[in-house]
Amino acid sequence: MPPIVTILLSGYLVASVITFALFWKDKRAAQAGRWRTRERTLLAGSFLGGWPGALAARKLLRHKTRDWPFVLYFYLLIALHVLIVGGALWLWFR
């Protein structure tokens, strides 16, 4: 496997674990009525490579699944991320 792919996959893994933890913390805060994590922070973690972890958290924790503005931004962000990274990899290996 080329080093760039290994670096990207490692980055995705680390960012996904951190983003999953952010979603988990926000879910627990919501249940306890405590201060919540900003949606902007959750989206930033997703954009910085943590979107696989965010997808897993949304599914496993059933968190942030009904907030339609968040859901729309989240999926647009994933599409943008895939286009940018996919395009960069396509240019790199072309």
Order of alpha helices (4+ residues) and beta strands (2+ residues): alpha-alpha-alpha-alpha
